[in-house]
Amino acid sequence: MRLTDDKVRRIAERLHDELAERGLLEYREPAGARLGTGRAARVKAIFDFILEDLRIEEALDAEVEKVLATYSREIKGTERDILFRKHKEELARKRGYVL
């Protein structure tokens, strides 16, 4: 995974706070809940969503690597980057995944 859990957590917190500040996030605190417990749950949901998305993309990358390994000759440099991106976009489109 390219990002550590700590970095993903900070991204989730920042995203939550930005959305709340701009008035784009609407929620109600549960009755009797301590201040901030609702925020923690919402940040956790965002964190989990981001992690799952990163795992899906990581699996796509691994599958594309397998496809490139089947080529009869070694692919290097820019050609490899272009083929990697092309295969990844095609695979993502077939699975309904938006990059």
KOLROVEX-6668 format. One record per residue (C-alpha): residue number from 1; chain; x, y, z. Coordinates in nm, 4 decimals. Example, Ala and Ser with C-alpha at 12.3 -4.5 7.8 and 13.67 -1.06 7.14 Angstrom:
<sites>
+-----+-------+----------+----------+----------+
!  nr ! kette !        x !        y !        z !
+-----+-------+----------+----------+----------+
!   1 !     A !   1.2300 !  -0.4500 !   0.7800 !
!   2 !     A !   1.3670 !  -0.1060 !   0.7140 !
+-----+-------+----------+----------+----------+
</sites>
This chain:
<sites>
+-----+-------+----------+----------+----------+
!  nr ! kette !        x !        y !        z !
+-----+-------+----------+----------+----------+
!   1 !     A !   0.0000 !   0.0000 !   0.0000 !
!   2 !     A !   0.1340 !   0.3406 !  -0.0902 !
!   3 !     A !   0.0011 !   0.5225 !   0.2165 !
!   4 !     A !   0.0417 !   0.4323 !   0.5808 !
!   5 !     A !  -0.2667 !   0.3896 !   0.7989 !
!   6 !     A !  -0.1679 !   0.7049 !   0.9855 !
!   7 !     A !  -0.1616 !   0.9110 !   0.6651 !
!   8 !     A !  -0.4964 !   0.7686 !   0.5558 !
!   9 !     A !  -0.6417 !   0.8536 !   0.8983 !
!  10 !     A !  -0.5174 !   1.2127 !   0.8666 !
!  11 !     A !  -0.6662 !   1.2377 !   0.5167 !
!  12 !     A !  -0.9994 !   1.1046 !   0.6465 !
!  13 !     A !  -0.9988 !   1.3534 !   0.9346 !
!  14 !     A !  -0.9144 !   1.6439 !   0.7090 !
!  15 !     A !  -1.1764 !   1.5422 !   0.4530 !
!  16 !     A !  -1.4413 !   1.5135 !   0.7245 !
!  17 !     A !  -1.3523 !   1.8495 !   0.8767 !
!  18 !     A !  -1.3429 !   2.0275 !   0.5376 !
!  19 !     A !  -1.6828 !   1.8900 !   0.4402 !
!  20 !     A !  -1.8289 !   1.9849 !   0.7788 !
!  21 !     A !  -1.6781 !   2.3345 !   0.7636 !
!  22 !     A !  -1.8245 !   2.3981 !   0.4185 !
!  23 !     A !  -2.1643 !   2.2748 !   0.5304 !
!  24 !     A !  -2.1553 !   1.9787 !   0.2917 !
!  25 !     A !  -2.1825 !   1.7210 !   0.5671 !
!  26 !     A !  -2.5120 !   1.6860 !   0.7464 !
!  27 !     A !  -2.5501 !   1.4650 !   1.0514 !
!  28 !     A !  -2.7048 !   1.4471 !   1.3936 !
!  29 !     A !  -2.5208 !   1.3475 !   1.7070 !
!  30 !     A !  -2.6843 !   1.0506 !   1.8806 !
!  31 !     A !  -2.8834 !   1.1493 !   2.1892 !
!  32 !     A !  -2.6697 !   1.1370 !   2.5008 !
!  33 !     A !  -2.3462 !   1.0801 !   2.3086 !
!  34 !     A !  -2.0236 !   1.2376 !   2.4265 !
!  35 !     A !  -1.8985 !   1.5271 !   2.2186 !
!  36 !     A !  -1.6886 !   1.3998 !   1.9271 !
!  37 !     A !  -1.7983 !   1.0345 !   1.9316 !
!  38 !     A !  -2.0103 !   1.0878 !   1.6195 !
!  39 !     A !  -1.7171 !   1.2538 !   1.4453 !
!  40 !     A !  -1.4923 !   0.9615 !   1.5305 !
!  41 !     A !  -1.7398 !   0.7164 !   1.3794 !
!  42 !     A !  -1.7736 !   0.9243 !   1.0626 !
!  43 !     A !  -1.3956 !   0.9595 !   1.0271 !
!  44 !     A !  -1.3629 !   0.5814 !   1.0755 !
!  45 !     A !  -1.6163 !   0.5217 !   0.7966 !
!  46 !     A !  -1.4218 !   0.7519 !   0.5622 !
!  47 !     A !  -1.0943 !   0.5824 !   0.6674 !
!  48 !     A !  -1.2377 !   0.2352 !   0.5938 !
!  49 !     A !  -1.3679 !   0.3500 !   0.2555 !
!  50 !     A !  -1.0296 !   0.4930 !   0.1536 !
!  51 !     A !  -0.8446 !   0.1779 !   0.2664 !
!  52 !     A !  -1.0794 !  -0.0489 !   0.0714 !
!  53 !     A !  -1.0361 !   0.1667 !  -0.2386 !
!  54 !     A !  -0.6567 !   0.1457 !  -0.2042 !
!  55 !     A !  -0.6760 !  -0.2340 !  -0.1666 !
!  56 !     A !  -0.8839 !  -0.2637 !  -0.4834 !
!  57 !     A !  -0.6355 !  -0.0528 !  -0.6772 !
!  58 !     A !  -0.3466 !  -0.2538 !  -0.5363 !
!  59 !     A !  -0.5127 !  -0.5755 !  -0.6587 !
!  60 !     A !  -0.5583 !  -0.4202 !  -1.0033 !
!  61 !     A !  -0.1892 !  -0.3253 !  -1.0117 !
!  62 !     A !  -0.0879 !  -0.6809 !  -0.9208 !
!  63 !     A !  -0.3069 !  -0.8252 !  -1.1945 !
!  64 !     A !  -0.1651 !  -0.5842 !  -1.4522 !
!  65 !     A !   0.1873 !  -0.6856 !  -1.3444 !
!  66 !     A !   0.0945 !  -1.0488 !  -1.4160 !
!  67 !     A !  -0.0309 !  -0.9540 !  -1.7625 !
!  68 !     A !   0.2873 !  -0.7622 !  -1.8415 !
!  69 !     A !   0.4968 !  -1.0569 !  -1.7215 !
!  70 !     A !   0.3401 !  -1.2737 !  -1.9936 !
!  71 !     A !   0.4870 !  -1.0610 !  -2.2745 !
!  72 !     A !   0.7491 !  -1.2475 !  -2.4758 !
!  73 !     A !   1.0086 !  -0.9732 !  -2.4384 !
!  74 !     A !   1.1059 !  -0.7488 !  -2.1516 !
!  75 !     A !   0.9257 !  -0.4160 !  -2.1568 !
!  76 !     A !   1.1072 !  -0.1153 !  -2.0130 !
!  77 !     A !   1.0707 !   0.2565 !  -1.9598 !
!  78 !     A !   0.8000 !   0.4609 !  -2.1200 !
!  79 !     A !   0.6615 !   0.1694 !  -2.3196 !
!  80 !     A !   0.6051 !  -0.0237 !  -1.9965 !
!  81 !     A !   0.4358 !   0.2750 !  -1.8316 !
!  82 !     A !   0.2016 !   0.3202 !  -2.1267 !
!  83 !     A !   0.1117 !  -0.0490 !  -2.1428 !
!  84 !     A !   0.0646 !  -0.0635 !  -1.7651 !
!  85 !     A !  -0.1745 !   0.2320 !  -1.7708 !
!  86 !     A !  -0.3620 !   0.0968 !  -2.0733 !
!  87 !     A !  -0.4117 !  -0.2498 !  -1.9205 !
!  88 !     A !  -0.5088 !  -0.1017 !  -1.5842 !
!  89 !     A !  -0.7694 !   0.1288 !  -1.7386 !
!  90 !     A !  -0.9140 !  -0.1578 !  -1.9420 !
!  91 !     A !  -0.9299 !  -0.3914 !  -1.6427 !
!  92 !     A !  -1.0846 !  -0.1222 !  -1.4245 !
!  93 !     A !  -1.3463 !  -0.0425 !  -1.6888 !
!  94 !     A !  -1.4401 !  -0.4126 !  -1.7204 !
!  95 !     A !  -1.4905 !  -0.4324 !  -1.3438 !
!  96 !     A !  -1.6774 !  -0.1046 !  -1.3167 !
!  97 !     A !  -1.4055 !   0.0538 !  -1.1087 !
!  98 !     A !  -1.3370 !   0.4256 !  -1.1556 !
!  99 !     A !  -0.9703 !   0.5249 !  -1.1340 !
+-----+-------+----------+----------+----------+
</sites>
